[in-house]
Amino acid sequence: MEHAHRIVIRTKKQDSAFMYHVLEGHEGVASYSTLDFRTADPHRDMELWVTQDFVADVKELLMDLGEMVEILTDGDQPVTT
């Protein structure tokens, strides 16, 4: 994806299916994949690649999801909370 912005998020394992549906429902704003995990992990980390045109929209969507999503990295920078 040319000139894409990378965002890594974490969601609880039980919320991950909903998160996939949310991203699928916003078709075309981001490509995503689930990062490696162990079955026993209580969370799933997802890597999102977002075109520059949609970065603000995706960030707003993630903020609207509140505690369901933790942003781990935004671009090349780790996010501290």
Secondary structure, DSSP 8 states (H G I E B T S, - for coil): -TTEEEEEEEEEGGGHHHHHHHHHHTTTSEEEEE----TT-SEEEEEEEEEGGGHHHHHHHHHHTGGGEEEEEETTEE---
